[in-house]
């Protein structure tokens, strides 16, 4: 662009043609197809001038293709700019004001324009109204002063309301007005992409150039399949299975157990459900996690108290906050810019402190883990796809306006960018006195933990890096352990809305030596976890550490986010869980109690055969097979390892592919079963019958 302007101002004809040609790929990539359709013809015609019109070609080489209105050098202007000072000047001010839009009328006036302009100029000269310099109507001192003010206004807008591109350190392509990130780097390759389109059209001898659609800041609408249509297919498949299974009534018990040792659908229907939004096309079933807490609350009676304020005592308290839960609860708080938002967030965070609290941990989730390592990838992917349209990515800066909140928060990259913005801003501002803030998993470096206090520079806490923690759910307990074991706190408050976190509070209330009181705060209500744990231990006459371990194990196996929820198994089932030396036997006993109130003595395969002939319901009501159940237990054991090491900064991470998961298209998915979904043996009685029924 600069070279093109230089060629026009200096009157360099060959350079003018060369720069027009260099612009072509950019115009193609930008979609300026009207320019693209004209410029090749223009270039061909101009390069043919030495043959077709030698005198004109020679004049253009002397610089006469631009307009000079006074003597000197480097003052040539484009023809259309010169017209603004001559024909168009009078036309815009007086001559053509209010003329009709009829083509014939316009043609008449355009043909008469040179004569009308000449008459206008002569008339003004006779009346001594003409100026000697033929200045443009915006060349006055008044316009120069106005333009200077506009330049300053523009500078102020960029510096105060946008991302200043001259001082921005971000390496990504950003929209300086909104902070939105470009989804890829096609803009950087615009020249090469446009050149390829030009060469392709030239090679094919085509007069038209194929449209180039660069992915910039645009997004596309996503279509959602109708839930009713999905459910219909599921029920049709399950009905066909039930019809095929009627033949089992004539089998022996051993034959029935063999038949029911296989799942009769393409997935374990008691643990999984169809989900075509995922690569695997199946997802783990989920249920109401809060039912578990409701049952615990009912068992302790009045010990479970809820108060609006934390009882005030001399003992100092530490507050541990899930950063993303805090953000989701407070949303944008009516803020117009990100600068206003971060200030309101900090004010809200400080006002949420209970009495005598002088330390706050602000703990975030990690969003940088690849799908091959992320246990909750499916949940996040499903949540992202649930929106009506794909969310754009933004890079928050102080002066930028806050985008539409719901769509903004659907993109996990925006969550990570927002937390990093908050962490960096709070770390470099004058922090309020009377409290210390520890920031973890909010920065782009997942292992960076920062301590921020009044009157001193922020400092790193490498002993609390917690690089292996994927979520705030577990990392909060590493921060709690640090506060108790290193900083000497004996009273802690965990702000939590997720049942997973509350159940971990019950577990760690009895596991951390030195911790005397542990409270949870949910929606402004405080619950004394330590008192509830003590009441449960007294009621069941067992050690609190042992009882909480059992309760947490049952919860993980039947309800948590990374493990399936057995279909239609409510909170009232499975109360008689007990621990044996064999983990698999204990887990099997628990599962059998979910499906059969009596003490059923056989395997889960035998229980499936029993349930099929003695209960009403569809195929989902059957217990999982021994095959799919073992994989379910392996996933539960991995989650238990995550939970019971949550207090460690550097826990040992078990390989997911050894614990009931596998890789699919570079993503970590649950392995549903190892045995084929239907039994087919040539010597079995039911083979012919099953084939007949299927037909």
N, C-alpha and C positions, 0 to 999 in steps of 0.2 A: 504494500500500500504506500509506504514512504517513497519507494523508488518510482512508483507510478506518478505520485504527486510531483516528485523532482523532475521527471520527464516533461510533465505539462508546464511547470513553471519555467524550466530552462529551454523549452522548445526543442527537445531531443526526439526526433521522429522515430528512429530505429529503436531507441530505448522504450518509447511509448508502446510500440507494437510488441516488443519482447515482454513487457510487464503485463500487457493485456493477455498474452498467451499463458503467462505463468499464473494468472488469476483463474484461468479456466477450471482446473481441478477443484479449487475451493468453491467456485460457483456451482459446480455439479454436485459436490458433496452437500452443499447447503440447500439444494433444491431450488435454485433460481433458474428454472427451466426456460423462462422467456429470454433471459440474457444468454443462456447457453445456446438457444436456437438461433440467435442473431449473430453472436460474436464470431463463430467460425466463418460465416459469410463475409462479415466485415473484414476479418484478417485476410481472407483470400483476395478480396477486392483491393484492399490497400497494398498488398504485396504485388499485385498485378499492375499497379500504376506506372512503373517505369516503362512498361510496354504499351499500355492503353493510353496513358496521359503523361508523357515524360515531363512536360513543363510543370504540371501539378506536383508530380513526385519530387522534382527538384525544389519547388517552393516549400513543400513540407519539410524537406531535409534542412532548409534554411531556417526552420522554426516557425513558418507561417501557418501551421495547422492550429495554433492557439492565437488568442486575440491580445494585442498590445494596444493599450489606450494612452500610453505615455512612453517616453524614451527611457532607456535603462536596460538592465539585465535581471533575469530571474523574476520577472513580473508578468509573465504570460498567464492568462486565465482560460478556463474552459469556455467553450462557445456559449453554453447555457448560462454561465455566470456573467458573461459579457452582455447577453440579452437582458439580464436582470437590470442592467444599467441603461439600456437603450429601449428597444421595442417593448419589452415586457414591463418596463418601469412605467411608461405612460399607459400601457394597456391595463395594468393592474390598478393604477390610481384613478384614471378617468375614462379612457376610451371605451373599454369593454364592460364597464360596470353594468350588470343586470341584463346582458344580452341573452337572447333565447338559446336554447340547447339544440335547436334543429340543425342537423348537419349542413343543409344548404346555406343557412344563414351564417353559421360559423365559417364555412368555406369562403363565403363572400368577404367577411371581415378579415380573415387571415390573408387573403390575396391583397387586400387593400392596406394591410398593416404598415408596410414600409412607407407608403405615401402619406398615410394618416400621421405616422410618427414624424416624418419630415415636416409636415405642415405644423404639427404641434410644436416642434422645436423652433421653427421659424417664427411662429406667433409669439412664443415666450421671449425670443430674442428681441423682437420689435418692442415688446413691453418691458424690456430690461429685467426679465424674470429668470433668465438662464444663467447658470454658473459656468465659469470658464473651465473648471476641472471635470465636469460631467460626473459628479460624484453620485454614488448609489444612495438611495434614500435612507439607508441604515449606516452611512459613513459619518454622520455628524458626531460632535463631541458628546451630545446627550446619549446617543446609542453606544458610544465607546464606554462611557461611565456605567451605563446599564449593563453592558456585557461583562465588565469587570465585577460588578456586584453578582451577576449570575454565576460567574466562574467561582467566586468565593462561596456562594450558596451550594453549588455543586460539590465543592471540596468539603464543606461542612456536612453535607448529607452522607458522603462516602465515609468520612471519619467518624461520624456520630451514629449513623443508622445502618451502616453496612459493614461488610468485611473489607477492610482496607487492603487492596491487593498488593500494595507496595511494602507493607510490613507483615503480611500474613505469612506464617511459617508452615502452614499446611501444605502437604505434597499432593493432595487430591485436587481434582477439578471441582471448584465450588461456584455456585451462583452467588455473587457478592451481595445481592439484594436479600435473598431468603436464607442463605447458608446451606441450601440443598446441594448434596453431592451428586456428581454425575455417576450413573450406575456402572460405567466402564470407561475405557480410554479411547473409544472410537474417535472422539473429537481430535485427539492428538494425531491420529492417522488420517485425518480428513484429506490431506493432499494426495496420499497414496491411494486411498479409496476412490477419490474422484478421477485420478489418472487411470486407474484400472477400468473404470466405467467408460472413459473416453477411448482408451485403446480397444476395448471390447467392441464398441460401436464402430470404430474405424475398421477393425478386422472383419466385421460382418458386413461392412458396406451399408450400414443402417443410417438413415437420416435422423433417427431419434436415439437418444441416449437413455438407457434403462434407468429408472428412478432409483436413487440411492437414499435409503432411510437410515440415517445415523441415529443410534441410541444416545440421546443426550440426557435431558432431564424429564423426558416424557415417560408416562406409564400407561399400561393398557388395563382395561377392565378384565376381570377374571369371572368366569362363569361357574356357578355352583350347581351341582347336580341336585335334583329335587330329592329331599329325604324320603318322601313317600315312595318314589320309584326304587330307591335302594332297599327300603324295608320290604317291598313287595318281592323283590328277587330273593331276599334272604328267606322269607317265609315259604316261598315256592320251593326252594332247595331243601329246606328242613322238612316240609310236608312229604316230599319225594323220599327222603331218607326214612321217615316214619313208616311209609307204605312198604318200603323195602325190608323193614325190620320185622314185619308181622310173622314172617316164617320162623322166627326164633322160638315161637311158642312150642314147637314140636321137638326141640333139641334137649339133650341132656344138660345138666348143670355145667359140666366141664366144657361142653361145646359152646354154651352161651358165654361163659367167661372168656373163651378164646375169641369169640366174635366181638365181644365188647371190650377187648383189650386194644382194639383199633378205634380211632375216631371215625365216625361215619359221615362227616363232612370234611371239606378241605382244610378245616381249621378246628381246634378244640373250642367248640361253641360255648362251653361254660366259662372259658377264660378269655376268649378273643371275640372280636366282632368285625365284620367287613368294613373297610375304610378305604375307599378308592382314591382318596387324596394322598395316600402314602405309597411309596414304591412297593412295599410288601403287600399292599392292598388289605391288610388286616392290622388292627390295633388292639391293645389290651383293654379289657373291660374296666370301667371305672364306676365307683359307687359313691355314696355319701359318707365321707370320712368322719364327719362330725358326729355320726351315730355312736361311734366308739367312745367319744368324750361324754356323750349323753348318758351312756350306760355306766361309765365310771362315776359321773356326778350323782346318779341315782343310788349307787352303792355306798357312798359316803355321807349322804344326807346333808345335814346342816353344816358340816365341816367345810363344804365347798361354799365359800362366801365370795361375794363380789362387791367391791367398794369403789366409789368414785375417786378416792384419793388414797395414796399409800400412807399407812400409819407412820407418823413422824417419830423417829428415835435418833439418838446421838450417832448411831453407826452410819458412816458414809455409804452411799449406794452408787453402783455403776449402772448406766442405762445402755442397753444393747439394741440397736435399731436395724431392722432389715431395710436397706436403702430403697430398693424398688417398691416394697410394700408401702413405705412412707410416701414415695412419689405418686404411686397409684392412688393412695387415699386422699392426698391433698391436691392432686392434678395441677392445673396451671394457676390456681388461686387468683384468677382475674388479672393476671399479669399480661402486659402488652409486649414487653421485651424480655429477653433472657436475663438481662442485668437485674430487672425488677424481680424476676422469678427467683434467682439465686438468693437475693436479699430476703425475700419473703420466706423461702425455705429455711434459711438459717434462723430467722426470727421464730418460726414455728417450731423448729427443732429445739431451740433453747427454752421456749415456753412449755414444751412437753416434759421437761425434767421433773421428776418427783422431788419431794423435799430432801434436802441434804445430798443432792446428787452433784458431784463435781467432775464426773468423767462420762463421756458419751462415746460409744463405738458406733460408727456409721458404716455398715457392711453391705457390699453389693454382690451381685451375681457376676459370673464370667460369661461373656458372649463370644469369646474368641476360640472356643474349642471346636474342632472340626466334627462333622457328623460321625466320623469313625471313632470318636472318643466320648461323645456326649450321650449319657444315658437318657436324657430328657429331650433328645432331638425331636422325636415324634410329637411330643406335646407342644413344643415351641413351633414346629412346622405347621401343625394343625391350627394353632392359634393365629399364626401369620396368614394362613390361607382362608381363615374364616371371614376376613374382611371383604367388603364388596369390591374394593379395588386395591391394587397393590400400593403399599405405602412408599413414599419417596424417602430418601435418606437426606438428613440435614446435619450440618456442623454448627452447633450453637456458638454464638459470640454475643458479647454484651449488648451491642446495638441492634441486633436482629430481632424482628417481631416473632413472637411465639406462633407457630403454625396451628392449624386445626388439631386439637389435642388428641382425639380418639385415633385419627388416622396416623398422626405422628408417632404414637406409642405402639402401633401395631408392628413397626419395624424394629427388630432387636438391635440393629446398628444404631438407631436413634437413642435407644435406652443406654447403650454403652457410651455414645457420644455425650449424652446429657450428664451422665454420672461423672465422666472424665472432666467435663466443663465445671461441674460443681466442685469436684475435688481440687482442681487447679486454681479455681477462683478463691475458694476458702483458704487454701494453703498460702496464698499470697496477699491476703487482706489482713487488716488489723482485727484479730479475733477478739471477741468480747472477753472480759475478765471474769474470774470466778468459776471457770470450767475449762476442761481440756477435751479436745476432740481427737479421736483416733480414726483414721480413714483407711479402709481395707477393701480391695477388689473394686475400687471405683475408677482407678486409673487405667490407661491403655496397657501399662506394664502390670500384669496380673499379680506379680509378686511384690509390688511396691506397697508398703504400709507406712503411713505418715502420721506423726503426732503433731498436732497444732495446738498452741497455747498462746495466751495473751503476753505480749511484750517480748517474745523471742521468736527466732526463726523456726520454721517447721523442720523436724528431723525424722529421718527414716528409722523404722523398727525392723531390721532384717530378721530378728528372731521370731517375728510374727508374719512372715512372708505368705504362708498358706498357699503356695502355688498349685498344690494338687486339689484344692477344694474347688468344686465346680459351682456350688451355689452358696448363697448366704445362709440357707437353712442349716448347713453344717458348719460353715466358717464362724458363725456367731458363737458357737460353743468353744472354738479355739480362742476367740477373743475373751470369752468368759473365763476360761481356764487361765489365760495370761493375767487377767485382772485379779484372780483369786491367788494363784500360785506365785506370781512375780510382784504384783503391786499390792497384795495384801488385803484386797477387798473381801468382805464376808457377806455382803448383801448385794444381790443383783436383780435387775428388772429386765426382762426380755419382751420387746414389743413385737407381737406376733399375731397374725390372723390365720395362718395356715395350721391345720391340725397336725401335720407332720412335725412342725417346730414345737408345738405344745407338747406332743408326746415325747419328743426328745428332752424337753424341760423336765418332765416327770422322771425320765431315766437319769439325767445328769444331776438332778437334785439329790440323789442318793449316791452318786459316783464321785463327786469332787470333794476331797478332804479339804476342810477349811471353809466351805460354803455353808453358811448357817441358814440363810433365807434366800429363796428364789421365788420371784413373783413373775407372772405373765400379765402383760397389759394388752387388752384387745378392745378396740373401739372405746378407749378411755376408761375401761373397767379393769381393776386389779384383782387377780386371783392368787391366793397363797399356795403355790405348788407344794412347798415343803410340808404344809399342814395336811394337804390331801394325801400325800405319799405316806406320811406317818399314820393317818387314819386307815388307809388301805392295809398297811403292814399289820396294824393292830387287829383289824377285822379278820384278816385271813391267817393271823398268827404265824407269820413268816418274816424273814429278814427283808427289809425294804429293797436292798440291792438285788436280791434274788427275784422278788416279786416284780419289780420294775423291768428287769431283764425279760421275764416271761411275757408281761403285758406288751412290751415293745416288740418282741418277736412275733407275737400273734398279730399285732397291728401291721407290721411290715408285710407279713405273709398274706394278708387279706385285704389291705386297703391303701397302702402308700402309693405315691405317684409312679414309681418305677416297676411296680409289680401288679399283676392282674387282680381285679376284684371278682370273686366267684359270683356268677350271675344269680341274682335273686336270693342271696344268702344274707339275711339281715343281722342286726346287732344282737338279737336275742339268742342266736345260735352260738355254739362253740364255747360255752362258759367253763367246761370241765377240762381245759387244756392242762396237761402236765408234762414235765420234762423227764425224759429218760436218757440213758446213755447214748442211744442211737438217735441222732437228729432226724433222720428220715422217718424212723418209726414214730417219733413224737409229732412231726409235721403231718404224717398220714393220719394219726389218731385225731388230730385237730380237724383235718379236712373231713374225715368220716363223720365227726360230730356235727359238722355244718349241714350234712345231707340226711343223717339218720339219727334220731334222738336215742334209739337203743344202742347198746354197745355192740356194734356190728363187728364180727370177728374176722371177716375175710379181707381180701385186697380191694383196692378201689375198682378194679375191673369186675370183681364179683359184686361190688356194690352197684355198679352201673347196670349189670344184668338184673339185679334185684329191683332197683328203682324203675326200670323200664316196664316190668310186669306188675308192679304194685302201686305206682303213683300215676297221677294224671299230669299232663303238661307236655310241652314240646321238647325237642332234643337238647335245648339249653339247660333243662332242669337236671340232666344227668351229671354226675361227678366227672371230673377229668379222668382220662386213662392214667394208668401207672406211668406210662411213657411220657405224656405231656406234664404230669404232676412232678416228676423228677426234675424236668427242666424248670418248672415253676419254682421249686424249692431252691435250685441252684441260683436263680435270679434273686430270690429272697435272701440267701446267704451272702451274696455279694452286697446287697443293700445293707444288711446287718453289719457287714465289715465297714462300710462307709459310715454308718451311724455311730458305731461303737468306737471309731477312731476320730470322731468329729472334734474332740478336744485337743488333738495333736496338730501342730503347725505343718508337719510333714508326714501325713499318714501313708501307709503302704496301700497302693492301689492294685486291686486284683485284676487280672486280665479278663475282660468281659467275655471273650470268646471261649473261656474255660468255664463260664458260669451262665449257661443258658442263652447265649446270644451268638450272632454270627454277622458277617459282613455281607451287605447286599448293595451293589452300586456305590461302594465307598461309604456306606452308612451303616451304623450299628443298629441291628434290628433283633427282636426277640425270636429265638428259634422255637417254633410252636410244637413240633413233635418230630420223632425220629422214625417211627413206624409208618407205613403207608396208611392213608385214610380209610381204606376198605380192605377186608381180608379176602384174598383169592387163592384158594388151594384146590388143586384138581381132585383130591380125594375127599373133599369135605361134602357133607350132605347138602349144605345150604348153597352151594355154588350155583347149581341149576335153578334152584328156586329163586335166588336173588336175581339172576339174570332174567328170569321170566317176569318177576315183579318189576324190574327196571324197565323191561320192554313195554 
